[in-house]
C-alpha cells in the first residue's frame, strides 16, 4: 500500500493543464477509423488512454505511442489476420469499453471484453438490451462480457440518463454501416457536454450527424472517416483541482485551457465565480483564482458534470454557509461509490457533510483536521483529498493515492510537491525536502 503524507501548506506556482482524456479517447478512435496515416498530438499516456490504444491494436490497427513527444501515430495499416476471438482488455476505462463495444461488432468476430476494478460492475444494460433486440449475442458475468453478431443499421432506442458513453459508442459505429440509422433517447440526456465533444470530433474527421435537440440523432450510412492530425486541448476536469486549490487560498496560475472548449467541466469556472471568488484571465490565457472574504455556499446540479463532484465538495467545505450538490446518483457506479467516498473521507477530515441518495449537503468550515483517509482506488477521490489537505491543521495521509492517479493523471503528486510551499511533503513514506530547507 502506497501512502502520501501531506503537511499543511499552500501551493504556489504555475500548472500546465494535462491533455483532455475525453478528447484523446475520441480523436484516437476517429484517427484509427480513417484507415490513413494520422498523428494525434498532446496525449498523456494515462492508464485509460493506454487501454484504448491496446484495444485498437487488438482490433488490428497499427499504432505507435511516442510517449516522450506525447504523440500517437496511426500508420493507416491494419493487420490482415486476426484471431477468431478478439480479446479487449479495457482496464478500468469505461470510455474504452463503451466506445469500442459497438465498433468491435463490425469485425465479424467473437469479442471477449475484460476489465479491472469495478469496470465490469458498472451499468451496461443499455447495450445489453439493444444488442439482444438486434439478435446479437451478449453474455456477461462479473469479470467479462462476450458479444458476437453483426451490427446493422436501423433504429436504436436507449436511455440518456445512464451514461452518454453508450451514445458516443453508437455514434462512432453507425456511420460505417450501410443505410441510415437513428438513435432515439427515451429520457432526457445527461452529460450533454460529452456528446457535444463527440459530435465535434466526428465532424472534424468528416462524419455528418444531425440531431433534434439531443433527443433524436440521425446518422447517414456509408460514411468515411477522413484522416486528420489533431492536437488535444487541456483538460478542465483536471484543471478543476488546481482552480479549486486557488479558491482555497493557494496561488497557482493554470495554463493550457481552451476558452472556447465544449468540455462540460468548463462549468467549474461558473461555480467558482458563484461562490464569490474572482477569476482573472491573464494576457496569455492563463487563469488565476483569488479567494475573497465573502465566499459563500452554492448549489450545483451534477447531472452534467459528474466528474467534478469530489472537488466541488472540497470547494464547498471551505465556503461560508451551506452548499448542495444534487442530481449525483450516477456517481455510485464510478471507479468507486463517489458519493459515499467523498462523504466519508471529508467527514474523516472534520468536514460537516451529509450524504443523501443522490446528493451531498456540505456546511462550510475554516480548516480540516489532521487524519488518514483512503483514496478508494479512485483518482478523483485521491486528488480531491490532496487539495483539501491544503487547509488542514496537521498532516493528512492519503492511502493508495499514487496508484489511484495513474488512471488519469500519473504525475499529479509530483506536480503537487513542486507547488508545495510548506516545510515538507512526504511521498511514499520518504522525506522529500523542499528547496526552502536546502
C-alpha positions as CSV (number, residue, x, y, z in Angstrom):
1,X,0.0,0.0,0.0
2,X,1.4,3.4,-1.0
3,X,0.8,6.4,1.2
4,X,1.2,10.1,0.7
5,X,1.6,12.3,3.7
6,X,1.0,16.0,3.2
7,X,1.9,18.7,5.7
8,X,-0.2,21.8,5.9
9,X,0.9,24.2,3.1
10,X,-0.4,26.4,0.4
11,X,0.5,25.6,-3.2
12,X,2.2,28.2,-5.3
13,X,3.4,28.2,-8.9
14,X,2.3,27.5,-12.5
15,X,0.5,24.4,-13.7
16,X,0.3,23.4,-17.4
17,X,-3.0,21.5,-17.6
18,X,-2.7,17.9,-18.8
19,X,-4.4,17.0,-22.1
20,X,-8.1,16.1,-22.0
21,X,-8.5,12.4,-21.6
22,X,-12.1,12.7,-23.1
23,X,-10.8,14.4,-26.2
24,X,-7.9,12.0,-26.6
25,X,-10.1,8.9,-26.5
26,X,-12.4,10.3,-29.2
27,X,-9.7,11.6,-31.5
28,X,-7.6,8.4,-31.4
29,X,-10.6,6.2,-32.3
30,X,-11.6,8.5,-35.1
31,X,-8.0,8.5,-36.4
32,X,-7.9,4.7,-36.3
33,X,-11.2,4.5,-38.2
34,X,-9.8,6.7,-41.0
35,X,-7.5,4.0,-42.2
36,X,-5.0,6.6,-43.2
37,X,-1.8,8.0,-41.5
38,X,-2.8,10.4,-38.7
39,X,-0.9,11.9,-35.8
40,X,-2.6,12.9,-32.5
41,X,-0.5,15.4,-30.6
42,X,-0.5,16.2,-26.8
43,X,-1.7,12.9,-25.5
44,X,-0.9,11.9,-21.9
45,X,-0.3,8.2,-21.5
46,X,-2.5,7.5,-18.6
47,X,-3.8,4.0,-17.9
48,X,-7.1,4.8,-19.5
49,X,-5.5,6.1,-22.7
50,X,-3.1,3.1,-22.8
51,X,-6.2,0.8,-22.5
52,X,-7.8,2.4,-25.6
53,X,-4.5,2.1,-27.6
54,X,-4.1,-1.5,-26.6
55,X,-7.7,-2.3,-27.7
56,X,-7.3,-0.6,-31.0
57,X,-4.2,-2.6,-31.6
58,X,-6.1,-5.8,-30.7
59,X,-8.7,-4.8,-33.4
60,X,-5.8,-4.8,-35.9
61,X,-4.9,-1.1,-36.0
62,X,-1.2,-0.3,-36.3
63,X,-0.5,2.4,-33.8
64,X,2.7,3.7,-32.2
65,X,2.7,5.8,-28.9
66,X,5.6,8.2,-28.8
67,X,5.5,9.0,-25.1
68,X,8.3,11.5,-24.9
69,X,6.7,13.6,-27.6
70,X,3.2,13.0,-26.3
71,X,2.2,11.9,-29.8
72,X,0.2,8.9,-31.0
73,X,0.9,7.9,-34.6
74,X,-1.6,5.8,-36.7
75,X,0.2,4.3,-39.7
76,X,-3.0,3.6,-41.6
77,X,-2.1,-0.1,-41.9
78,X,-4.1,-2.9,-40.5
79,X,-3.2,-6.5,-39.6
80,X,-4.8,-8.8,-42.2
81,X,-5.0,-11.8,-39.9
82,X,-6.8,-11.6,-36.6
83,X,-7.8,-14.4,-34.1
84,X,-11.3,-15.9,-34.2
85,X,-12.0,-14.3,-30.8
86,X,-10.8,-10.7,-30.2
87,X,-9.8,-10.0,-26.6
88,X,-10.1,-6.4,-25.5
89,X,-8.7,-5.6,-22.1
90,X,-10.3,-2.2,-21.2
91,X,-8.5,-1.8,-17.8
92,X,-10.7,0.4,-15.6
93,X,-11.8,2.7,-18.5
94,X,-15.5,3.0,-19.0
95,X,-14.8,5.1,-22.2
96,X,-12.7,2.3,-23.7
97,X,-15.3,-0.3,-23.0
98,X,-18.4,1.6,-24.1
99,X,-16.8,3.4,-27.1
100,X,-15.3,0.3,-28.6
101,X,-18.1,-2.3,-28.0
102,X,-20.2,-1.3,-31.0
103,X,-17.2,-0.9,-33.2
104,X,-15.9,-4.4,-32.3
105,X,-19.2,-5.8,-33.8
106,X,-18.1,-4.6,-37.2
107,X,-15.3,-7.1,-37.3
108,X,-17.3,-10.3,-37.8
109,X,-15.5,-11.9,-34.8
110,X,-16.4,-13.1,-31.4
111,X,-15.3,-10.4,-28.9
112,X,-14.2,-11.0,-25.3
113,X,-14.1,-7.8,-23.2
114,X,-12.4,-7.7,-19.8
115,X,-11.6,-5.1,-17.2
116,X,-10.2,-4.4,-13.8
117,X,-11.5,-2.8,-10.6
118,X,-15.3,-2.0,-10.7
119,X,-15.5,-1.7,-14.5
120,X,-17.5,-4.9,-15.2
121,X,-19.9,-4.0,-12.3
122,X,-20.7,-0.6,-13.9
123,X,-24.0,-0.4,-15.8
124,X,-24.0,-1.9,-19.3
125,X,-27.7,-2.6,-19.6
126,X,-28.4,-0.1,-22.5
127,X,-26.1,-2.1,-24.7
128,X,-27.3,-5.5,-23.4
129,X,-30.9,-4.6,-24.2
130,X,-30.0,-3.1,-27.7
131,X,-27.8,-5.9,-28.8
132,X,-30.4,-8.6,-27.6
133,X,-33.1,-6.8,-29.6
134,X,-30.8,-6.8,-32.7
135,X,-30.1,-10.5,-32.4
136,X,-26.5,-10.0,-31.2
137,X,-25.3,-12.5,-28.5
138,X,-24.5,-10.8,-25.2
139,X,-23.2,-12.8,-22.3
140,X,-21.8,-11.1,-19.2
141,X,-20.5,-12.1,-15.8
142,X,-18.6,-10.2,-13.0
143,X,-15.3,-10.4,-14.9
144,X,-16.1,-10.1,-18.6
145,X,-18.5,-9.6,-21.5
146,X,-18.7,-11.7,-24.6
147,X,-20.5,-10.5,-27.7
148,X,-21.0,-11.9,-31.1
149,X,-23.0,-10.8,-34.1
150,X,-23.3,-8.2,-36.8
151,X,-24.3,-4.6,-36.1
152,X,-26.8,-3.4,-38.7
153,X,-28.3,0.0,-39.4
154,X,-31.7,0.9,-38.0
155,X,-33.4,2.3,-35.0
156,X,-31.6,2.3,-31.7
157,X,-33.6,3.4,-28.6
158,X,-31.8,3.8,-25.3
159,X,-31.9,6.0,-22.1
160,X,-29.9,9.2,-22.0
161,X,-29.5,9.3,-18.2
162,X,-27.3,6.2,-17.6
163,X,-24.1,7.3,-19.4
164,X,-23.5,9.4,-22.5
165,X,-20.7,6.9,-23.4
166,X,-23.3,4.5,-24.8
167,X,-24.5,7.2,-27.2
168,X,-20.9,8.0,-28.2
169,X,-20.1,4.4,-28.9
170,X,-23.1,4.1,-31.3
171,X,-22.3,7.5,-32.9
172,X,-18.8,6.2,-33.9
173,X,-20.0,2.9,-35.3
174,X,-23.3,3.7,-37.1
175,X,-21.8,6.0,-39.8
176,X,-19.8,3.0,-41.1
177,X,-22.9,0.8,-41.8
178,X,-24.9,0.6,-44.9
179,X,-28.2,2.5,-44.6
180,X,-29.3,5.3,-42.4
181,X,-29.6,4.8,-38.6
182,X,-31.4,6.7,-35.9
183,X,-30.8,7.0,-32.2
184,X,-33.8,7.9,-30.1
185,X,-33.3,8.7,-26.4
186,X,-36.1,7.5,-24.1
187,X,-35.1,10.0,-21.3
188,X,-33.5,13.4,-21.2
189,X,-29.8,13.4,-22.0
190,X,-27.4,13.9,-19.1
191,X,-23.7,14.9,-19.6
192,X,-24.6,16.7,-22.8
193,X,-21.1,18.3,-22.9
194,X,-19.6,14.9,-23.6
195,X,-21.9,14.3,-26.5
196,X,-21.0,17.7,-27.8
197,X,-17.3,16.7,-27.7
198,X,-18.2,13.5,-29.6
199,X,-20.1,15.4,-32.3
200,X,-17.3,18.0,-32.7
201,X,-14.6,15.3,-33.1
202,X,-16.7,13.3,-35.6
203,X,-17.3,16.5,-37.6
204,X,-13.6,17.3,-37.6
205,X,-13.0,13.8,-39.0
206,X,-15.6,14.2,-41.7
207,X,-18.6,12.5,-40.2
208,X,-22.0,14.1,-40.6
209,X,-24.7,13.6,-37.9
210,X,-27.9,15.5,-37.3
211,X,-29.8,15.8,-34.1
212,X,-33.1,17.2,-32.9
213,X,-32.4,18.9,-29.5
214,X,-30.4,15.8,-28.3
215,X,-33.5,13.6,-28.3
216,X,-33.0,12.1,-31.8
217,X,-29.8,11.6,-33.8
218,X,-29.9,10.8,-37.5
219,X,-26.8,9.1,-38.8
220,X,-26.4,8.6,-42.6
221,X,-24.6,5.4,-43.5
222,X,-21.7,4.6,-45.8
223,X,-19.6,7.4,-44.5
224,X,-15.8,7.5,-44.4
225,X,-13.7,8.9,-41.6
226,X,-11.2,11.4,-43.0
227,X,-7.6,11.5,-41.8
228,X,-6.6,14.5,-39.7
229,X,-3.7,15.5,-37.5
230,X,-5.1,16.7,-34.2
231,X,-3.8,18.5,-31.1
232,X,-5.7,17.5,-27.8
233,X,-6.7,20.5,-25.7
234,X,-6.2,20.9,-22.0
235,X,-8.5,19.1,-19.6
236,X,-11.0,21.2,-17.5
237,X,-11.7,18.1,-15.4
238,X,-8.1,18.0,-14.1
239,X,-7.7,21.8,-14.1
240,X,-10.6,21.9,-11.6
241,X,-8.4,20.5,-8.8
242,X,-5.9,23.4,-9.1
243,X,-8.5,26.1,-9.7
244,X,-10.2,25.0,-6.5
245,X,-6.9,25.0,-4.7
246,X,-6.6,28.6,-5.8
247,X,-10.1,29.3,-4.4
248,X,-8.9,27.8,-1.1
249,X,-6.2,30.3,-0.8
250,X,-3.3,28.9,-2.9
251,X,-1.5,31.0,-5.6
252,X,-1.5,28.9,-8.7
253,X,-1.5,30.1,-12.4
254,X,-3.4,27.5,-14.5
255,X,-2.4,27.5,-18.2
256,X,-3.2,25.4,-21.3
257,X,-7.0,25.7,-21.3
258,X,-9.1,26.4,-24.4
259,X,-11.6,29.2,-23.5
260,X,-13.9,28.0,-26.3
261,X,-13.9,24.4,-25.2
262,X,-17.0,22.3,-25.4
263,X,-16.0,20.3,-22.3
264,X,-18.8,20.2,-19.8
265,X,-16.4,20.5,-16.9
266,X,-15.7,24.1,-18.0
267,X,-18.6,24.7,-15.7
268,X,-16.1,24.8,-12.8
269,X,-15.4,28.4,-13.7
270,X,-19.0,29.4,-13.3
271,X,-19.4,27.6,-10.0
272,X,-16.2,29.2,-8.6
273,X,-17.5,32.6,-9.6
274,X,-20.8,31.8,-7.9
275,X,-19.1,31.4,-4.6
276,X,-17.8,35.0,-4.7
277,X,-14.2,34.2,-5.7
278,X,-12.7,36.2,-8.5
279,X,-11.2,34.7,-11.7
280,X,-8.5,36.6,-13.6
281,X,-7.6,35.8,-17.2
282,X,-4.0,36.9,-18.0
283,X,-3.0,38.1,-21.4
284,X,-1.7,34.7,-22.4
285,X,-4.9,32.9,-21.4
286,X,-3.6,31.7,-18.0
287,X,-6.2,31.6,-15.3
288,X,-5.9,32.6,-11.6
289,X,-8.5,32.4,-8.9
290,X,-8.4,34.9,-6.0
291,X,-10.1,33.8,-2.7
292,X,-12.3,36.5,-1.2
293,X,-13.5,37.0,2.4
294,X,-17.2,36.8,1.3
295,X,-17.0,33.3,-0.4
296,X,-20.3,31.5,0.3
297,X,-22.0,28.3,-0.4
298,X,-23.6,27.3,-3.7
299,X,-25.9,24.8,-5.4
300,X,-24.7,22.6,-8.3
301,X,-26.6,20.1,-10.5
302,X,-24.2,17.2,-11.0
303,X,-26.1,15.6,-13.9
304,X,-24.0,17.5,-16.5
305,X,-20.7,17.5,-14.5
306,X,-20.4,14.2,-12.5
307,X,-16.6,14.1,-12.6
308,X,-16.5,17.5,-10.7
309,X,-18.4,16.3,-7.6
310,X,-15.5,15.3,-5.3
311,X,-13.6,18.6,-5.9
312,X,-16.8,20.6,-5.7
313,X,-17.4,19.1,-2.3
314,X,-13.9,20.3,-1.3
315,X,-14.7,23.8,-2.6
316,X,-18.0,23.8,-0.6
317,X,-16.2,22.7,2.6
318,X,-14.3,26.0,2.8
319,X,-17.1,28.4,1.7
320,X,-19.3,30.1,4.3
321,X,-22.7,28.5,4.9
322,X,-24.3,25.5,3.3
323,X,-23.8,24.1,-0.2
324,X,-25.8,21.5,-2.1
325,X,-24.6,19.2,-4.9
326,X,-27.6,17.3,-6.3
327,X,-28.5,15.0,-9.2
328,X,-25.5,12.9,-8.4
329,X,-26.9,9.3,-8.2
330,X,-24.9,8.0,-11.1
331,X,-21.7,8.6,-9.1
332,X,-22.4,5.5,-7.1
333,X,-21.3,3.4,-10.0
334,X,-18.0,5.1,-10.9
335,X,-14.5,3.8,-10.0
336,X,-15.8,4.0,-6.5
337,X,-19.2,4.9,-5.0
338,X,-18.1,8.5,-5.2
339,X,-20.9,9.9,-3.1
340,X,-20.0,7.5,-0.2
341,X,-16.3,8.0,-0.8
342,X,-16.4,11.8,-0.9
343,X,-18.7,12.0,2.2
344,X,-16.7,9.5,4.3
345,X,-13.3,11.0,3.6
346,X,-14.3,14.6,4.0
347,X,-16.1,13.7,7.2
348,X,-12.9,12.0,8.4
349,X,-11.2,15.3,7.8
350,X,-13.7,17.0,10.1
351,X,-16.0,18.4,7.4
352,X,-19.7,18.6,8.2
353,X,-21.1,16.7,5.2
354,X,-24.4,14.8,4.8
355,X,-24.8,12.1,2.1
356,X,-28.2,11.6,0.6
357,X,-29.4,9.1,-2.1
358,X,-28.3,11.4,-4.9
359,X,-26.9,14.5,-3.2
360,X,-24.3,15.9,-0.8
361,X,-25.0,18.7,1.6
362,X,-21.9,20.5,3.0
363,X,-21.5,23.0,5.7
364,X,-18.5,25.3,5.3
365,X,-15.7,25.4,7.8
366,X,-12.3,27.2,8.1
367,X,-9.9,24.2,8.3
368,X,-9.8,20.4,8.0
369,X,-8.2,18.2,10.7
370,X,-5.1,16.0,10.6
371,X,-6.1,12.5,9.7
372,X,-5.7,9.5,7.4
373,X,-8.0,9.0,4.5
374,X,-8.5,6.4,1.8
375,X,-8.4,7.0,-2.0
376,X,-10.9,4.2,-2.6
377,X,-8.6,3.4,-5.5
378,X,-10.3,6.3,-7.2
379,X,-8.2,9.0,-8.9
380,X,-10.7,11.8,-8.3
381,X,-11.0,11.0,-4.6
382,X,-7.2,10.9,-4.2
383,X,-6.7,14.3,-5.9
384,X,-9.6,15.9,-4.1
385,X,-8.3,14.8,-0.7
386,X,-4.9,16.3,-1.6
387,X,-6.4,19.6,-2.3
388,X,-8.5,19.6,0.9
389,X,-5.2,18.9,2.8
390,X,-4.0,22.4,1.8
391,X,-6.4,23.7,4.5
392,X,-5.7,21.0,7.1
393,X,-4.4,21.8,10.6
394,X,-1.9,19.0,10.6
395,X,-0.6,16.1,8.5
396,X,-3.1,14.4,6.1
397,X,-2.1,10.8,5.0
398,X,-3.8,9.5,1.8
399,X,-3.6,5.7,1.3
400,X,-3.2,4.2,-2.1
401,X,-3.0,7.6,-3.7
402,X,-0.1,7.2,-6.2
403,X,-1.6,4.1,-7.7
404,X,-5.0,5.6,-8.0
405,X,-4.0,8.7,-10.0
406,X,-2.2,6.6,-12.7
407,X,-5.6,6.1,-14.2
408,X,-5.8,9.7,-15.5
409,X,-3.1,12.0,-14.1
410,X,0.1,9.9,-13.3
411,X,2.3,12.9,-12.3
412,X,-0.3,14.7,-10.2
413,X,1.6,14.3,-6.9
414,X,4.9,15.2,-8.4
415,X,3.3,18.4,-9.6
416,X,1.7,18.9,-6.2
417,X,5.0,18.6,-4.5
418,X,6.7,21.0,-6.8
419,X,4.0,23.6,-6.0
420,X,4.3,23.0,-2.2
421,X,5.4,25.9,-0.1
422,X,5.1,24.1,3.2
423,X,8.2,22.8,5.1
424,X,7.9,19.2,4.0
425,X,5.7,16.9,1.9
426,X,6.3,13.1,2.4
427,X,5.8,10.8,-0.6
428,X,5.7,7.1,-0.1
429,X,7.0,7.4,3.4
430,X,10.2,9.1,2.4
431,X,11.2,12.6,3.2
432,X,11.3,14.8,0.1
433,X,13.0,18.1,1.1
434,X,11.7,21.3,-0.5
435,X,14.1,24.0,-1.7
436,X,13.3,26.0,1.4
437,X,15.1,23.5,3.5
438,X,18.2,23.2,1.4
